[in-house]
Amino acid sequence: MIEVGNVLLHEDVVKENFVCNLTKCKGACCLEGDSGAPLNADELDILKEIYPKVKPYLTAKGIATIEKEGVYVTDFEGDYTTPCVDTNKECAYVIWENGITKCGIEKAWEEGAVTWKKPISCHLYPIRITSYPEFDVLNYDRWNICSPACSFGNELKVHVHEFLKDPLIRKYGADWYQELEDTVAGI
């Protein structure tokens, strides 16, 4: 483990390569799995607030799901997540562009309708955060649907933490990220 401030990172986060390759995977991470995207408690009110502005970007099925279940749900483990269409299909916030799955929240953000990009768990994927009262632990979540991203990352020689620089800065700040870079350079 690598310690940066009050965050512990699994070594794979700085050693493994990864760059999303949406032309290959088609955004399968928004479609697969046994629950929606993990949400932090502080994101719940944000989703409630922005939903009216995001709604025009969503699919009819996504809207119907959100109107029935709410802008977030509690999954089988008691964690907050985005709702999924038909219980365990795509995230209710999914949209499609040219056959590729994308985030309707992010589309609304790109067009200036909202100021929040998307849940941090989505922005940081394939890093998953386990939070404890005193510190966070960052793990690299390996999933076979991301094998094109691993190959692309190897081809481009981009480490997971480098690919996720923007969301890591969003979560922990620019000073923290610089400390991470300094720490990695010393390894």
N, C-alpha and C positions, 0 to 999 in steps of 0.2 A: 504494500500500500504506500501511496505517496501522500504526504500531508501538506496541504496548502491552506493556511489560516485554519478555520474550523471545518475544513472539508477533507475527507479522505478519498483518494481516487485509486481504483484498482489500476495496476500497472498497464493493463490492456488498453485503457483509455488513452495512454500516451504512446503505446508501442504498436498497436494494431492500426491498419489503414482502413479508411472508409470514406466514400463519397457517394451520396445517393445518386442512383442512375434511373430516374423515372421512366426513361424510354424502355428500359428492360423490365422493371418490376411493376410499372404502371401504378405505383402508390399502394401496393398491397397491404402495407401496414395499417392503412385506414379501413381496410375491409376484413382483415383476418383477426383472429383472437377470440377470447371468451368473454370479453367485456370491452367497454369503450375506453377512451383515453383517460388515464388517471388525472384527477383534478386536485389542486390544493384548496384548502378551505377558503383562502383569500380570493380564489378565482370564481367562486360560486356567485357572489353578488355582481361581479363583472359580467358574467354570462347573462344574469337576469337583466342587467342594465342595457347590454348591447343587443340582446336578442331582436328587438323590433327593427334595428338597423341591419342586422345580419339576415333576417328572415327572407328578404327579397332575393338573396343570393342562393338560397337553399332549394333542394328538390322538393317536390310535393310529398314524397314519402318521408323525407327528413322532417319537414314541417309537421306532418301528421303525427310523427313519433314524438316530437318535442311538445306539441300541443297536448298530447295524451299523457306523456310521462314526466314532462318538465324539462328545463334546460340542462339539468343534470340529474343523475340517479345515484343510488347506492348499490354497489355490486354485491355479489355473493360473499365477498370477504368483508363487507361493511365499509368499503372505500368509496369515495365519490368518483364518478366517471361521467363521461359524456354518454347520453343514451344511444342505443344501437337500433337500427331499423330491424323490425321483425325479431326482436330480442337479442340475436347474436350475429347479425349481418353487419353491414357497413355502419360506421359512425353516422349519426343523424346529421352532422354538419358537413358531410362529404358532398362534393360536387364533382362533375366530370368535365374535363376540357381535353378535346382531341383524344379520347379514350384513356386519359390518365386521371386517376383519382387525385383530387386536391381538396383543400380545406376552404369551406365557404366563409369561415371567419377571416381567414387570411386574405381571401379575395376581397372581402369588404374592407379590410385594412389597406390592401394595395390600392384600392380605389378611393381611400380617404373617408369612408363612411364611419369607421371606428378607429380608435387610436390604440387598440390592443391587438397584437398580431395573432395570437392563438394560445392555447394552453401551453405552459412551459414544458410539460411532459412530451408534447408533440414536437415542439421546437428543438428540444434536446435529444430526441431519439437518434441513435440507439443507446444513449446514456439513460439509465434509470437511476433515480435518486431514492435512497432510503434515508428518511429524516429521523434523527434522534433529538432529544432536547438540547444536547450540547454540541452536536455536529451532524453533518450530512455525509453519506457514503455514496460515491458515484461508481456505478458498475456499467460495464459494456454489455448490453443485452444482445446476445447472439441469436439470430433467427434465420432459418434457411431461406426465407423469402428475401433476405437482404444480401444473399451471395453476390448478386450483380454489383452491389455497392462496395463489397469487399474487394472484388476484382478490379473495379474502377479505381478505388482508393489505392490499391497496389500499383496499378498502372501509373497513376498520377503522383504516387508517393506522398499521400496526404494522410496524416494520423487523425484518429477520431477527434481528439481535442482541437486540432487545427480546423477540421471541417466544421466543428461546432463552436467556433470562436464567438460568433455573434450571440447565440443563445447563452453561452457560458458567461459572457459579459453582461447580458440582460439579467441573468440570475444572480451573479456574484460580484459584478463590477469590473471595470477596466484594471484597477490596481490589482485585484485578485488574479485576473488572467495574466497580467504581466509577471506576477509572482510565480504562477504556474509555469510560464515560459522559462523564467530564470531557473526554477527548480529542475525542469526537464533538461535544460542545457547542461546542468551539472551532473546528470546521470550518465 
